[in-house]
Amino acid sequence: MDSELQNTLERLIGKSKVLVEKYNALKAAKEAVDKENAELKAAIAAMGAQIERLQQNYDYLKIARTVSTNREELDRNRNMLGKLVQDIDKCISQLME
């Protein structure tokens, strides 16, 4: 009876060790996945900022292309471009803070 109980305890101890090893392996894998997830989120945020910047450049080019020789339109477009430059300066100053 004692040997049977001893064998059962040894098997339980062995299985517990295996479970602990598997837990540690899964924990390490989860930490690696969490790290990769954080890196990918940062990359997505950087790409979003780049898309926004490129869209803004596209809008500026579109405005520059439609500039007319008419004095009234020229003044209006200059005012619009001046406002856009002010917005850019404001954004840059906010980024510097």
Secondary structure, DSSP 8 states (H G I E B T S, - for coil): -HHHHHHHHHHHHHHHHHHHHHHHHHHHHHHHHHHHHHHHHHHHHHHHHHHHHHHHHHHHHHHHHT--S-HHHHHHHHHHHHHHHHHHHHHHHHHH-
